[in-house]
Amino acid sequence: MAGKRKEAGTRLALRFADLQADEEAPRVAVELLDRAGETIHRAEASSSGEVSLPANVLEKANKLVVLAAEGEKGAQPAMVLRGAEVRDLMSRDLALEVPRDKWGSLIGISQCVDGTVSHCLPFPYLVDDLLLRTVSDKLAFPRASRPPFRQQCEPICDGEVIVYRRTCCCSPWIIEDPRLGDLIDRLHDVLHERPVIKWPPPPPPPDGWQVFPTRQGPIPESAPFELEGEQLHFFRGGTISEAALYAEQDIEKLETLKGRSLVEYVSGREYLRPFWCTCGPAQQVATGRIRPDGTFHICWRAPLYRVRSNCHDEYAFVVRQSVNGSTTTIYDGMAANLWFDTSTGIGLVSYDWRAVGCRGNPFPTESGAFGILQNIGSTESWRLKTPDQDTWDGVLPPAYNDGLLDPAATTAAAKGNYKNSNWGGSLALRYHFSEPMRGVGARYYRISAIRADASGNPTGVRSYFASPLSWLYFEIVGTDINVQADALGPLTVGGESNLYRIPYDADRDWQDGQYHGAIDTTGFADDRHLIMIEVFDASGNRIRPNGSSGPGNDTPFRFRRWYQRIGPTANVPYAGLTHMFWWDNRPAVAKLVALRRDGVASPDECQFLAGSGSSLFSADYRAYHQNELFILQHNLWWKRGLGGGTGDLSPAAPSPRYDNVGKPLAAPGTTPTATFATMLGMNTRCSFALNLHVDVKTTNGSGVLTYLDADDQAAFALLT
């Protein structure tokens, strides 16, 4: 009599790769998770490697994890797969292969690579910083160290990874190494490889408001960065090529360093290694999928072989995604010349705006149902100095720097750095609503702003964020990613207007890099303001934390305030979560007023200053911000002729370089002096440019709003 045929779609077969005849298969269990990450079914694999999965539960599963049957609670799973992928395997009666490195040491002829793939948004502060690194002459681009705006990065959860391998042989670099000339030539080739591209913009916010400033000003809707691809040649294949980034400086060092210093310089820069080693051709060896947690583990069959002395294998990767039927390369390590000499722990980072990443929404220091302000732009909210709340819509009277970013104890401690930075532009706000908030009935939120008086209380008319807002999400269909938009608001529910749906992870597979709203600070007075968020239930009724004060119905959740990087957050026992922001969108002022020869000032438009080599040059100028707290510094420098030398005429730090100079009604300031001989060098006459630049501290949380900086320039000639 024939045996019973197993019920289709209800049993999953596991195959443990490279399991030997004399080895016992590991005991594993399979858990099915819903979209919220909750376990909806758990089953242990039989001794033959089969797992029973009820069809009605399998259809509801968002993810499947394979883990040790007797593992500790919270232990890392061996594998994570999408529910759709598992259903596809079962429909085709295929087994799920568990790589040996997940349950034992690698043996035989299986070779593997593993790592992660992430997507980072190239906020303008990052581009600005990278551009600064490419400039050899810092006087041509004077900048203070930028504040620590952390990159906004999220995992890539779906896509194809193509693995390339090559063998490179690298004899140690020696003094008087004959490879030096070839290395310099190859770096010249890198420096002059200018991709003909326009630098693409980050994904535009769905409602049209744009929060990413350029050096020239706010980006118009759907407009690209003002920077040309030729300026950003260090972005190759959707990522950063260190070789292209540092080529100019490296060439200069290689041409000037000698002996042991040169050996240490070359040997200490891994990104230069591919340019002086002898490498064989790259071969594609494997292709694999990215897992839902952003990791990849790809194995292939290859004969074992022994590499020669001073030789090693290197790996490069190409990552592709199929989005809405179109395949896009979002990372190309071959184009960026990024090779890894290890096969584990590899991190691939794509800056391609077309990449589809998934939202990471953790806030590990808290549990239960709570809401908290997580980010202002790319800035974590604990860096905002805001007073404690004392009413449901107000805060305690502010200290001198309340409402500013990265507080300093005194005004002196904030001079010449980005402490006590003021806000400006469009503030993109990301809140964290924990998943249990959904269970207590929180369905909508509302964001508003109002001016604060000297006591920290709201005054004037309250304004609400009311722009159309949609979030992007993705659906996986086979190996294709279908991107959709879900409108969150504004909505009117139960008589309450300007409400937005709370986007929970249980609802959609949301894309990364999305915000809950934005406040355009340019529409308000330059002053301290209060930004508040309220929460509502499905009927539009305001809800408040149990036992808190203010309007609304008691509900078992909490508002929290993030006030320190590590450690507990503060409980906010009020019906609204309110933070103080101090913004000021006024630009700096830079004005060259007069030029001086031996102390005698002249405001004439055209000046030809004749004197001796010992004659002294200086200038009168104004450099200020209407609020001196928000000026970072000012710099003055001269440049001689076409491609000539430069010299610094900035005042000594800290004062007055970090202070206002010449703000009316004060008199203009005067620069330090430089002799005609110093400025002219070997020349007896030449033309000059005098440059004045004023930096502000103003930020939108994702970068410094450099379009509020100020510049002035004067042209003149010296003769001796």
C-alpha positions in Angstrom: 0.0 0.0 0.0 1.4 3.4 -1.0 2.4 5.7 1.9 0.5 8.8 2.6 1.5 11.8 0.6 2.4 14.7 2.9 0.0 17.6 2.8 1.2 20.3 0.4 2.5 23.5 2.0 2.4 22.2 5.6 5.9 20.6 6.0 9.2 22.4 5.6 12.3 20.3 5.0 15.6 21.5 6.4 18.9 20.4 4.9 22.0 20.9 6.9 24.8 21.7 4.4 27.8 19.4 4.5 26.4 17.2 7.2 28.7 14.1 7.3 27.4 10.5 7.6 29.0 10.2 11.0 27.6 13.5 12.3 24.4 14.0 14.2 22.1 16.8 12.9 21.7 19.7 15.3 18.4 20.1 17.1 16.7 23.2 15.8 13.3 24.9 16.1 11.4 27.1 13.7 9.4 30.2 14.8 6.9 32.1 12.6 6.7 35.8 13.4 3.9 38.2 12.5 4.6 41.7 11.1 4.9 43.1 14.7 7.7 40.6 15.4 5.5 38.4 17.7 5.9 34.6 17.6 2.7 33.1 16.2 3.9 29.5 15.9 6.9 27.5 17.1 7.8 23.9 16.1 10.9 21.7 16.5 12.4 19.9 13.5 12.2 16.2 13.5 15.4 14.0 13.4 14.9 13.9 9.6 14.9 17.6 9.4 11.1 18.2 8.8 9.0 20.9 10.5 5.3 20.9 10.6 3.9 24.4 9.8 0.1 24.8 9.8 -1.0 26.3 6.5 -3.4 28.9 8.1 -0.5 30.1 10.3 2.0 30.0 7.6 -0.1 32.4 5.4 0.0 35.0 8.3 3.7 34.7 8.8 5.9 37.8 7.9 9.2 36.1 8.8 10.6 32.7 9.7 13.6 32.2 12.0 15.7 29.1 12.5 17.2 28.8 16.0 18.6 26.3 18.5 15.8 24.1 19.9 17.1 24.6 23.4 18.6 28.0 23.0 18.3 30.8 25.6 15.5 33.3 25.3 16.6 36.2 23.1 19.4 34.2 21.5 20.3 35.2 18.0 18.6 33.1 15.3 20.8 31.1 12.9 18.7 32.3 9.9 16.0 34.8 9.2 13.8 34.5 6.1 10.7 36.2 4.7 7.5 34.3 5.0 7.0 34.7 1.2 10.4 33.1 0.6 9.5 30.1 2.8 6.1 29.7 1.2 7.8 29.7 -2.3 10.2 26.9 -1.2 7.4 24.8 0.1 5.2 25.3 -2.9 8.1 23.9 -5.1 8.8 21.1 -2.6 12.4 22.4 -2.0 14.4 22.1 1.2 15.7 25.1 3.2 19.5 24.8 3.3 21.1 25.7 6.6 24.8 26.7 6.0 27.3 24.7 8.0 28.9 27.8 9.7 25.5 28.3 11.4 25.7 25.0 13.2 29.4 23.8 13.0 32.8 24.7 11.6 33.3 24.9 7.8 34.8 21.8 6.2 35.3 20.5 2.8 35.2 22.6 -0.3 32.5 25.1 0.7 33.6 28.8 0.8 31.5 31.6 2.2 31.3 35.3 2.7 29.1 37.2 5.1 28.3 40.7 6.1 25.7 43.5 6.1 24.3 46.0 3.6 23.1 49.4 4.7 21.9 52.6 3.1 23.0 56.0 4.4 21.6 59.3 3.3 24.5 61.7 2.2 23.3 64.7 4.2 25.0 67.9 3.0 27.2 68.1 6.1 28.7 64.9 5.0 29.3 66.1 1.4 30.7 69.4 2.8 33.1 67.5 5.1 34.2 65.2 2.3 34.8 68.2 0.0 36.9 69.8 2.6 39.1 66.6 2.8 39.8 66.9 -0.9 41.2 70.5 -0.6 45.0 70.7 0.0 44.9 74.5 0.6 42.7 74.9 3.7 43.0 78.7 3.4 40.9 78.4 0.3 38.1 76.8 2.2 38.4 77.7 5.9 36.1 75.8 8.2 35.8 74.9 11.8 35.2 71.2 12.7 31.6 70.4 12.0 29.3 69.3 14.8 28.8 65.5 15.1 25.8 65.0 12.9 25.5 61.2 12.8 24.7 59.6 9.5 21.2 58.3 9.1 21.7 54.7 8.1 19.2 51.8 7.9 19.6 48.2 6.7 18.9 47.1 3.2 16.5 44.2 3.7 16.1 42.8 0.2 18.3 42.6 -2.9 20.9 40.6 -4.7 24.6 40.4 -3.8 27.1 39.4 -6.4 30.5 38.2 -5.1 33.8 38.7 -7.0 37.1 37.3 -6.0 40.7 37.9 -7.1 44.1 36.9 -5.8 46.6 39.7 -5.1 50.3 39.4 -4.3 51.9 42.2 -2.2 55.6 42.3 -1.5 56.2 44.6 1.4 56.9 48.3 0.5 60.5 49.1 0.8 62.7 52.2 0.9 63.4 53.4 -2.7 60.6 51.1 -3.9 60.5 50.9 -7.7 56.7 50.8 -7.7 56.4 54.4 -6.5 56.2 56.0 -9.9 53.5 53.6 -11.1 51.5 54.2 -7.9 51.6 58.0 -8.4 50.6 57.5 -12.1 47.7 55.3 -11.1 46.5 57.9 -8.6 46.7 60.6 -11.2 44.4 58.4 -13.3 42.0 58.1 -10.4 42.0 61.8 -9.8 41.1 62.6 -13.3 38.4 60.0 -13.8 35.5 62.4 -13.5 32.2 60.6 -13.9 29.7 62.6 -16.0 26.9 62.6 -13.5 24.7 65.0 -11.6 24.8 64.3 -7.9 21.3 62.9 -7.2 19.2 64.3 -4.4 18.1 62.3 -1.4 14.5 60.9 -1.6 12.2 63.9 -1.5 9.8 64.0 1.5 6.4 62.7 0.3 4.5 66.0 0.9 7.0 68.2 -1.0 8.7 69.9 1.9 12.4 69.7 1.6 14.6 69.6 4.7 18.1 69.1 3.1 20.0 72.4 2.6 22.7 72.9 0.1 25.6 75.4 0.4 23.6 77.7 -1.8 20.2 77.5 0.0 17.2 75.2 0.4 16.7 72.8 -2.4 13.6 73.5 -4.5 11.2 70.6 -4.9 12.6 67.8 -7.0 15.8 69.7 -7.7 19.2 68.0 -7.6 22.1 69.0 -5.4 23.9 72.1 -6.7 27.2 70.3 -6.7 28.3 68.7 -9.9 29.4 65.1 -10.2 32.8 66.4 -11.2 33.2 67.9 -7.7 31.9 64.7 -6.1 34.1 62.3 -8.0 34.8 60.4 -4.8 31.4 58.9 -5.0 31.8 55.8 -7.2 29.3 53.0 -7.7 26.9 54.5 -5.1 29.5 54.5 -2.4 32.6 56.4 -1.3 35.9 55.5 -2.9 38.7 56.4 -0.4 41.3 56.3 -3.2 39.4 58.9 -5.1 38.7 61.0 -2.0 42.3 61.3 -0.9 44.0 61.1 -4.3 45.2 64.7 -4.3 46.7 64.6 -0.9 48.2 61.2 -1.4 49.9 62.3 -4.6 51.4 65.3 -2.8 52.7 63.1 0.1 54.1 60.5 -2.2 56.0 63.1 -4.1 57.5 64.8 -1.0 58.0 62.1 1.6 61.2 60.1 1.7 62.7 57.1 3.4 60.9 55.5 6.3 58.2 58.1 6.4 57.2 57.2 2.9 57.2 53.5 3.7 54.9 54.1 6.7 52.6 56.3 4.7 52.0 53.8 1.9 51.8 50.7 4.2 49.4 52.4 6.6 46.7 53.1 4.0 44.8 49.9 3.1 42.9 51.7 0.3 46.2 52.2 -1.6 47.1 48.5 -1.5 45.2 47.6 -4.7 47.3 50.2 -6.6 50.7 48.8 -5.7 50.0 45.0 -5.4 49.9 42.7 -8.4 46.3 41.4 -8.7 44.8 38.7 -11.0 41.6 39.2 -12.9 38.4 39.4 -10.9 36.0 36.5 -11.2 32.4 36.3 -10.3 32.1 33.4 -7.9 28.6 33.5 -6.3 25.3 35.3 -6.1 23.0 35.4 -3.1 20.1 37.3 -1.5 20.1 39.8 1.3 18.2 38.6 4.4 15.4 40.5 6.0 17.7 41.6 8.8 20.1 43.3 6.3 22.7 40.5 6.4 24.0 38.2 3.7 25.7 34.8 3.9 26.7 33.4 0.5 28.5 30.1 -0.1 29.8 28.4 -3.2 31.7 25.3 -4.2 35.3 25.8 -5.2 38.4 23.6 -5.0 40.8 24.1 -2.1 44.0 25.7 -3.1 47.1 27.2 -1.4 48.0 30.8 -2.1 51.7 31.7 -2.5 53.6 33.6 0.1 52.7 37.4 0.3 49.5 36.6 -1.6 45.9 36.6 -0.5 42.3 36.5 -1.8 40.2 39.7 -2.0 36.5 40.1 -2.4 34.4 42.9 -4.0 30.7 43.1 -4.2 27.9 44.5 -6.3 24.4 44.9 -4.9 21.3 45.2 -7.0 17.7 45.7 -6.3 14.7 45.2 -8.5 12.3 48.0 -7.7 8.9 48.3 -9.5 10.2 46.0 -12.2 13.5 47.9 -12.8 16.8 46.5 -11.7 19.2 49.1 -10.2 22.8 48.8 -9.0 22.9 50.5 -5.6 26.4 49.5 -4.7 29.3 48.7 -7.0 32.5 47.9 -5.1 34.3 47.2 -8.4 33.7 50.7 -9.6 34.8 52.2 -6.3 37.8 49.9 -6.1 36.7 48.6 -2.7 38.2 45.2 -2.0 38.1 43.2 1.2 40.8 40.8 2.3 38.5 39.1 4.8 35.5 36.9 4.1 33.5 37.7 7.3 32.2 40.8 9.0 32.0 42.8 5.7 30.0 46.0 5.8 28.7 47.4 2.5 27.3 51.0 2.6 25.3 52.5 -0.3 24.7 56.2 -0.6 22.5 55.7 -3.7 19.3 57.6 -3.3 17.4 54.9 -5.2 18.2 52.2 -2.7 15.2 50.9 -0.8 16.1 50.4 2.9 13.8 49.2 5.7 13.0 51.2 8.8 14.9 50.3 11.9 12.7 51.6 14.8 14.4 50.5 18.0 14.5 52.4 21.3 16.1 49.8 23.5 16.3 51.7 26.8 12.5 51.7 27.2 9.7 49.1 27.2 5.9 49.2 27.1 3.7 51.8 25.5 5.5 55.1 25.2 6.1 58.0 22.8 9.3 60.0 22.6 11.0 62.6 20.3 13.8 60.6 18.8 15.4 62.8 16.1 15.5 66.4 14.8 16.9 65.8 11.3 19.7 63.4 11.9 20.3 64.7 15.4 19.3 62.6 18.4 17.0 64.6 20.6 19.0 64.2 23.8 21.4 66.9 22.4 18.6 69.5 22.6 18.7 71.5 25.8 15.1 72.0 26.8 13.6 72.8 30.3 11.5 70.3 32.1 7.8 70.6 31.5 5.7 72.2 34.2 2.3 72.3 32.4 0.9 70.1 29.7 1.8 72.7 27.0 4.6 74.7 28.7 8.1 74.4 30.3 10.0 75.9 33.2 11.6 79.4 32.7 14.5 78.9 30.3 18.2 79.3 31.2 20.5 81.3 28.9 20.9 78.5 26.4 17.7 76.5 26.7 16.3 75.6 23.3 19.8 75.2 21.7 21.8 72.3 20.4 24.7 70.8 22.3 24.7 73.1 25.4 27.8 74.7 27.0 28.0 75.7 30.6 29.1 79.2 29.7 29.1 81.5 26.7 32.9 81.4 26.8 32.9 77.6 26.5 30.8 77.8 23.3 33.1 80.3 21.5 34.7 78.9 18.3 32.8 75.6 18.3 29.3 74.4 17.6 28.1 74.4 21.2 24.9 76.4 21.8 23.9 76.1 18.1 20.7 77.7 17.1 18.1 76.1 15.0 16.8 77.2 11.6 15.4 76.1 8.3 12.9 73.2 8.2 13.1 70.9 11.3 12.2 67.4 10.4 10.9 65.6 13.4 11.0 61.8 14.0 9.1 60.5 17.0 9.2 57.0 18.3 5.9 55.3 19.0 6.5 51.9 20.5 4.5 49.0 19.1 2.5 48.6 22.4 1.1 52.1 21.8 -1.1 50.4 19.1 -2.5 48.0 21.7 -3.6 50.8 24.0 -5.5 52.5 21.2 -3.2 55.3 20.1 -4.0 55.9 16.4 -3.2 59.6 15.6 -0.8 62.3 16.5 -0.7 66.1 16.0 2.4 68.4 15.9 2.2 72.1 16.7 4.5 75.1 17.4 3.9 78.3 19.4 6.1 81.1 20.6 7.4 80.8 24.2 7.4 83.8 26.6 10.2 84.5 29.1 8.6 82.1 31.6 8.4 79.1 29.2 4.6 79.4 28.7 3.0 79.4 25.2 2.0 82.8 23.9 0.4 84.0 20.7 -1.3 81.8 18.0 -0.5 78.1 17.8 0.5 76.7 14.4 0.0 73.1 13.3 1.9 71.0 11.0 -0.7 70.5 8.3 1.1 69.5 5.1 0.2 66.3 3.2 2.4 63.6 4.5 2.8 60.1 3.0 5.2 57.3 4.0 6.7 54.9 1.5 6.6 51.2 2.1 7.6 48.2 0.1 6.1 44.8 -0.7 8.2 41.9 -1.7 6.9 39.9 -4.6 9.3 37.1 -5.5 12.6 39.0 -6.0 11.0 42.3 -6.9 10.4 45.2 -4.5 7.1 47.1 -5.1 7.3 50.6 -3.6 3.9 52.1 -2.5 2.9 55.3 -0.7 0.5 55.4 2.3 -1.0 58.8 3.1 -0.9 59.5 6.8 -2.7 62.9 6.8 -3.7 65.5 7.5 -7.1 64.1 8.7 -10.0 65.4 10.6 -11.4 62.8 13.1 -14.1 63.4 15.6 -13.9 67.1 15.2 -10.1 67.2 15.7 -8.1 68.5 12.7 -4.5 68.2 11.5 -4.2 64.6 12.7 -1.9 62.0 11.2 -2.0 58.2 11.5 0.7 56.7 13.6 2.8 54.4 11.3 3.3 51.2 13.2 5.7 48.4 12.1 2.7 46.0 12.3 1.0 48.0 9.5 3.7 48.1 6.8 7.3 47.3 5.8 8.2 51.0 5.9 11.2 52.5 4.1 13.9 54.2 6.1 14.6 57.9 6.4 11.1 59.1 7.0 9.8 61.7 9.5 6.5 62.3 11.2 6.4 66.0 10.4 8.3 69.2 9.9 8.2 72.8 11.3 9.3 75.5 8.8 11.0 77.9 11.2 11.3 80.6 8.6 7.6 81.3 9.0 8.0 82.2 12.7 9.8 85.0 14.6 13.4 84.5 15.5 12.9 83.5 19.1 12.2 80.5 21.4 9.3 78.4 20.5 7.5 75.3 21.9 7.0 72.2 19.7 4.3 69.9 21.1 2.9 66.5 20.0 -0.5 65.2 21.1 -1.9 61.7 20.7 -5.5 60.6 19.8 -7.5 57.4 19.7 -9.4 56.0 16.8 -12.4 58.3 17.4 -10.3 61.4 17.5 -10.3 61.7 21.3 -7.2 63.1 22.9 -5.5 60.6 25.2 -3.1 61.3 28.0 -0.8 59.1 30.1 -2.6 57.6 33.2 -2.6 60.1 36.0 -1.2 63.0 34.0 -2.4 66.5 33.9 -4.0 68.3 31.0 -6.9 67.5 28.7 -7.7 64.0 27.4 -8.7 60.5 28.5 -6.4 58.5 30.8 -4.7 55.7 28.8 -1.9 53.3 29.9 1.0 54.8 28.1 3.8 57.3 28.9 5.5 60.3 27.3 9.2 60.2 27.7 12.0 62.8 27.2 15.4 61.8 26.0 17.8 64.0 27.9 21.0 61.9 28.1 22.7 59.7 25.6 22.9 56.6 27.8 20.7 55.9 30.7 17.0 56.3 31.7 14.8 58.8 29.9 12.6 61.2 31.9 8.9 60.6 32.5 6.7 63.5 31.3 3.4 63.3 33.2 1.4 65.6 30.9 -1.1 65.3 28.1 1.3 66.7 25.5 5.0 66.2 25.0 6.6 69.7 24.7 10.2 70.7 23.8 11.7 74.2 23.6 13.6 75.2 20.4 15.4 78.5 19.9 15.6 79.3 16.2 17.1 82.3 14.4 17.2 82.4 10.6 19.0 85.7 10.2 22.1 85.5 8.0 25.5 86.7 9.1 27.0 90.0 7.8 30.4 90.4 6.2 31.7 93.7 4.9 35.1 94.9 3.9 35.1 98.6 4.6 38.6 100.0 3.9 42.2 99.0 3.0 45.1 100.3 4.9 48.8 101.0 4.0 50.9 101.7 7.1 47.8 102.3 9.1 46.2 104.9 6.7 42.7 103.7 5.7 41.1 104.3 2.2 37.6 103.3 1.2 38.3 103.9 -2.5 36.9 101.3 -5.0 40.1 100.9 -7.0 43.3 100.9 -5.0 47.0 100.5 -6.1 49.1 100.5 -2.9 52.7 101.5 -3.5 55.3 101.2 -0.8 58.5 99.4 0.3 58.9 95.8 1.3 58.5 96.8 4.9 55.2 98.6 4.3 52.3 97.1 6.2 49.0 96.0 4.7 45.7 95.6 6.8 42.0 96.2 6.3 38.9 97.4 8.1 35.9 95.2 8.2 32.6 94.2 9.8 31.7 90.5 10.6 28.8 89.8 12.9 25.4 88.1 13.5 22.5 90.0 15.0 22.8 87.6 18.0 26.4 87.1 18.9 25.6 83.7 20.4 25.1 82.3 17.0 28.3 83.4 15.2 30.9 80.7 15.0 33.9 82.6 13.7 35.2 84.8 10.9 38.3 84.3 8.7 40.2 86.7 6.4 42.9 85.7 4.0 44.6 87.1 0.9 45.5 85.4 -2.3 48.1 86.6 -4.8 47.4 86.8 -8.5 46.6 83.6 -10.5 47.6 80.5 -8.6 49.8 82.5 -6.2 50.4 82.2 -2.5 48.0 82.9 0.3 48.2 84.4 3.8 46.0 84.5 6.8 44.8 87.9 8.1 42.3 86.5 10.7 42.4 88.0 14.2 43.9 85.9 16.9 41.6 83.4 18.6 39.5 83.4 20.7 38.7 87.1 20.7 37.7 88.8 18.5 37.7 86.0 15.9 34.8 84.2 17.6 32.9 87.4 18.4 31.0 90.0 16.6 33.3 92.7 15.0 31.9 96.0 13.9 28.2 95.4 14.5 26.7 98.9 14.3 26.8 101.1 16.2 30.3 99.8 16.9 33.3 100.9 14.8 34.7 98.5 12.2 37.5 96.2 13.3 41.0 96.1 11.8 42.9 93.0 10.7 46.4 92.1 11.7 49.1 93.4 9.4 51.3 91.7 6.7 54.3 93.2 5.0 54.3 94.0 1.3 57.4 91.8 1.0 55.6 88.8 2.5 52.6 89.2 0.3 54.5 89.9 -3.0 57.1 87.1 -2.5 59.5 87.3 -5.5 57.3 89.8 -7.3 57.6 93.6 -7.2 54.0 94.1 -8.1 50.9 92.0 -8.3 47.1 91.9 -7.9 45.5 90.5 -4.8 42.1 89.3 -3.6 41.1 89.8 0.1 38.5 87.4 1.3 36.2 87.7 4.4 34.0 84.7 5.4 31.7 84.6 8.5 30.4 81.2 9.7 27.1 80.8 11.6 26.1 78.0 13.9 22.5 77.7 12.5 21.4 74.1 12.0 18.4 72.1 11.0 19.7 69.0 12.7 21.1 67.5 9.6 23.8 70.0 8.8 24.9 73.6 9.2 22.9 76.0 7.1 25.9 77.4 5.3 23.7 79.5 3.1 23.3 81.8 6.1 27.1 82.4 6.2 28.4 85.7 4.7 31.2 86.5 2.4 32.8 89.6 1.0 35.8 90.1 -1.3 38.0 93.0 -2.3 40.6 93.4 -5.2 43.7 95.6 -5.1 47.3 95.7 -6.2 50.6 96.1 -4.4 53.7 97.7 -5.8 57.2 98.1 -4.5 
